Amino acid sequence: MSTALRVIDYARIRELAKPDAVIAAVRHAFRNHASGAVRQAPVTHLAFDDPPGDCHVKWGHDRAAGIFVVKVATGFYGNPDHGLPSSNGAMLVFSASTGEPIALLEDRGWLTDARTAAAAIIALETAGYQRGEPLGILGAGTQAALVAYWAALMLSPSSIFLWARRAEAADRLVRDLAELNIPAERMSSPATLAQQSLAIVCCTAARAPLLSVHDVRPGSIIVALGADARGKQELDPDIIIGAQRVICDDIEQCIDHGEMQHVGRLPCDIEALGNARLPLKSRPITIIDLTGIAAQDVAIARLCLDAIQERRDAR
């Protein structure tokens, strides 16, 4: 007999998915993905011009988790002008034994933003980011804000430098961070931001490079997570070609619709994030291309379901 579909609402999801737990789950997901333990279907994209936005569908199955997940994530970039978040979406969880739907995670896209922020933290750590050094963030939307909050919590940067196309959005995020005693400052351009910080996370929907090869210095770490569909681009291709180390969450996806889509020839040997390790010597110029993988969605959905079950068992 089928069980009723469980609907987990936004407030409950925010309560369940804490930063340290999400980061641990996503770290494990990357390892599973790199080992081939997770199956995933090709990502589906739907772009919108007026108003500008996009919709992504990811689906994956982790045999060890006992579930498969279909995740729909949307981003409509004019929403903040109307007092709405730019991100939205939901996850539908199925039993991998019977095919029955188990749960609808009504997360409004927050779990996607959370697992992406977690990926950025993991990428920075893997590339050799040192606690306490400055951090630059390009973008000031929902994703950029979450990266800033979680980086402040987990990495303790001495300061966060921000740039966004809309200066008022960057100023608003600076104020929000200041209310939490997180030092932050808006920069006038991506180039000036790169002068202040060797470590940069790119969180925009740009379709032309924001950083040029001249902005890269010895020891630079650039985490590019905005280019998750064809046509999107945040980095000059010469940055990737000249990098000493390139890491991808999924190499095929990054070549198809990440920053790597704009590179005419492949650079140095590309590493999978799930297999990558800390640099042994001086920190090389490192680019991390993150397109988002289904293994992350399966892991964070399993995290929420397990947390609910643990609370029930504790009663």
C-alpha positions in Angstrom: 0.0 0.0 0.0 1.4 3.4 -1.0 2.2 5.9 1.7 1.1 9.5 1.6 3.5 11.9 0.0 5.2 13.9 2.7 5.4 17.7 2.1 8.3 19.4 3.9 7.8 23.1 3.9 10.4 25.9 3.6 10.5 26.8 7.3 11.2 23.2 8.3 13.9 22.8 5.7 15.7 25.9 6.9 15.5 24.5 10.4 16.9 21.1 9.3 19.7 22.0 6.9 22.4 23.7 9.0 25.7 24.8 7.3 28.0 22.3 8.9 25.7 19.3 8.1 25.1 20.5 4.6 28.9 21.0 3.9 29.6 17.5 5.3 26.9 15.9 3.1 28.0 17.7 0.0 31.7 16.8 0.6 30.6 13.1 0.8 28.5 13.6 -2.3 31.5 14.8 -4.3 33.5 11.8 -3.3 30.6 9.5 -4.3 30.2 11.2 -7.6 33.9 11.0 -8.4 34.0 7.3 -7.5 31.1 6.6 -9.9 28.6 5.7 -7.1 26.0 8.2 -8.3 24.1 7.9 -11.5 22.8 11.1 -13.1 20.8 12.1 -16.2 21.9 15.0 -18.4 21.0 18.4 -17.1 18.0 20.0 -18.7 17.9 23.8 -19.2 15.2 26.2 -20.2 16.1 29.9 -20.7 13.8 32.9 -20.6 14.4 36.3 -22.2 11.6 38.5 -20.9 11.8 38.6 -18.0 15.4 37.2 -18.0 15.6 33.8 -16.2 16.3 30.2 -16.5 15.1 26.8 -15.2 17.4 23.8 -14.6 16.2 20.2 -14.0 18.7 17.8 -12.4 18.1 14.2 -11.5 20.2 11.6 -9.9 20.4 8.3 -8.0 22.8 7.4 -5.2 22.5 3.7 -4.6 23.7 3.9 -1.0 21.0 6.6 -0.2 18.1 4.4 -1.4 16.4 7.3 -3.2 16.5 9.2 -6.4 15.8 12.9 -6.7 14.3 15.2 -9.4 15.2 18.8 -8.6 13.8 21.9 -10.4 15.7 25.1 -9.8 14.8 28.5 -11.2 16.5 31.8 -11.3 14.7 35.0 -12.4 17.2 37.8 -12.1 14.8 40.8 -12.1 12.9 39.4 -9.1 14.9 41.4 -6.4 13.6 44.6 -8.1 10.1 43.5 -7.1 11.0 42.4 -3.6 11.3 38.7 -4.6 14.2 36.3 -4.3 16.0 35.5 -7.6 16.0 31.7 -6.8 13.2 29.3 -6.4 12.3 25.7 -7.0 11.6 22.3 -5.3 12.8 18.8 -5.0 10.8 15.6 -5.4 12.2 12.5 -3.7 11.4 8.9 -4.9 12.1 5.5 -3.4 14.8 3.7 -5.4 13.1 0.4 -4.4 9.5 1.0 -5.5 9.6 4.2 -7.6 7.0 5.7 -5.2 7.2 9.5 -4.5 8.4 9.8 -0.8 8.6 13.5 -0.2 8.2 17.0 -1.8 10.8 19.4 -0.4 9.2 22.8 -0.9 12.5 24.6 -0.4 11.9 27.6 -2.8 15.3 26.9 -4.2 17.1 27.4 -0.8 18.6 23.8 -0.8 20.1 24.5 -4.2 21.6 27.7 -2.9 22.8 26.0 0.2 24.5 23.0 -1.5 26.1 25.5 -4.0 27.4 27.6 -1.1 28.7 24.4 0.5 30.5 23.5 -2.8 32.1 26.9 -2.8 33.4 26.4 0.7 34.7 22.9 -0.1 36.4 24.2 -3.3 38.2 27.0 -1.5 39.4 24.6 1.2 40.6 22.1 -1.4 42.5 24.8 -3.3 44.4 25.8 -0.2 42.5 28.8 1.1 43.9 29.9 4.4 41.5 30.8 7.2 41.6 34.5 7.9 42.7 35.7 4.4 40.5 38.2 2.5 37.7 36.8 0.3 36.3 38.4 -2.8 32.8 37.7 -4.1 31.4 38.8 -7.5 27.6 39.2 -7.2 25.2 40.3 -4.6 22.1 38.1 -5.1 20.7 35.3 -3.1 23.6 32.9 -3.9 26.3 35.5 -3.3 24.8 36.4 0.0 24.7 32.8 1.2 28.3 32.2 0.1 29.3 35.3 2.1 27.4 34.2 5.3 28.7 30.7 5.2 32.3 31.7 4.3 32.2 34.1 7.3 31.0 31.2 9.5 33.3 28.5 8.3 36.4 30.2 7.0 36.7 33.4 9.0 37.9 35.7 6.3 39.6 38.9 7.5 37.3 40.9 5.2 34.9 40.2 2.4 35.1 42.4 -0.7 32.0 42.6 -2.9 31.2 43.7 -6.4 27.9 43.6 -8.3 26.6 45.2 -11.5 24.0 47.0 -9.3 26.0 49.0 -6.7 22.9 49.3 -4.6 22.6 45.5 -4.3 26.2 45.3 -3.2 25.7 48.1 -0.7 22.7 46.3 0.7 24.7 43.1 1.2 27.5 45.0 2.9 25.0 46.5 5.3 23.4 43.1 6.0 26.9 41.6 6.7 27.8 44.5 8.9 24.7 43.8 11.1 26.2 40.4 11.8 29.6 41.9 12.5 31.1 40.6 9.3 33.6 43.1 7.8 32.7 43.8 4.2 33.4 46.5 1.6 32.0 47.2 -1.9 34.6 47.4 -4.7 34.2 49.6 -7.8 35.1 46.9 -10.3 36.0 43.2 -10.5 39.6 44.3 -11.2 39.9 46.3 -8.0 38.3 43.4 -6.1 41.0 41.1 -7.5 43.7 43.5 -6.2 42.3 43.1 -2.7 41.8 39.3 -2.6 43.6 36.3 -4.0 40.6 34.1 -3.4 37.4 35.0 -5.4 34.0 33.3 -5.7 32.0 34.3 -8.8 28.2 34.1 -8.3 26.7 36.0 -11.2 24.6 35.2 -14.3 27.1 37.0 -16.5 27.4 36.2 -20.2 30.7 38.0 -20.8 33.9 37.8 -18.8 34.1 39.8 -15.5 37.7 38.9 -14.7 40.6 39.1 -17.2 43.9 37.2 -17.2 45.5 40.4 -16.0 43.5 40.1 -12.7 45.1 36.8 -11.8 48.1 36.8 -9.5 50.4 34.0 -8.2 48.4 32.0 -5.6 45.0 33.1 -7.0 42.0 30.9 -6.3 38.9 31.5 -8.5 35.7 29.6 -7.8 33.3 30.1 -10.8 29.8 28.9 -10.0 27.7 31.2 -12.1 28.2 29.6 -15.5 25.8 26.7 -15.2 24.2 26.9 -18.7 25.4 27.4 -22.2 26.2 31.0 -23.0 27.0 32.0 -19.4 30.5 33.2 -18.7 32.4 34.9 -15.9 36.1 34.3 -16.7 38.4 35.2 -19.6 39.2 31.8 -21.2 42.9 32.7 -21.0 42.6 32.5 -17.2 41.7 28.9 -17.4 44.3 28.1 -20.2 47.0 29.7 -18.0 46.0 28.2 -14.7 48.3 25.8 -13.0 45.5 23.7 -11.6 41.9 23.3 -12.8 39.3 21.5 -10.8 35.7 20.6 -11.9 32.7 19.3 -10.0 31.9 17.2 -13.1 34.3 17.4 -16.0 31.9 16.6 -18.8 29.3 19.1 -17.5 31.9 21.9 -17.1 33.1 21.3 -20.7 29.5 21.3 -21.9 28.0 24.3 -20.1 30.4 25.5 -17.4 33.3 28.0 -17.8 35.1 25.3 -19.7 32.7 25.6 -22.6 34.6 28.8 -23.7 38.0 27.2 -23.7 39.2 26.2 -27.2 41.8 23.8 -25.9 41.9 22.0 -22.6 44.4 23.3 -20.1 46.5 21.3 -17.7 45.1 18.0 -16.5 41.6 18.5 -15.1 40.8 17.2 -11.6 37.5 16.1 -10.3 36.6 17.9 -7.0 35.7 14.7 -5.3 39.3 13.4 -5.8 41.2 16.6 -5.4 43.5 17.2 -2.5 45.2 20.1 -0.9 48.3 21.4 -2.7 51.5 20.0 -1.2 53.8 23.0 -1.8 53.1 26.6 -2.7 49.6 27.4 -3.8 49.2 27.3 -7.6 46.9 29.5 -9.6 43.7 27.4 -9.3 40.4 27.6 -11.1 37.4 25.6 -9.8 34.5 25.3 -12.2 31.2 24.4 -10.5 28.1 23.6 -12.5 26.2 21.8 -9.8 25.7 18.0 -9.8 22.8 15.8 -9.0 24.8 14.0 -6.3 24.6 17.2 -4.2 20.8 17.3 -4.5 20.4 13.7 -3.5 22.7 14.2 -0.5 20.9 17.3 0.8 17.5 15.7 0.3 18.7 12.6 2.2 20.0 14.9 4.9 16.6 16.5 5.4 14.7 13.2 5.5 17.2 11.7 7.9 17.0 14.7 10.2 13.2 14.4 10.4 13.5 10.7 11.2 16.0 11.3 13.9 13.8 13.8 15.6 10.9 11.4 15.4 13.0 8.6 16.9 14.1 10.9 19.7 10.5 11.5 20.9 
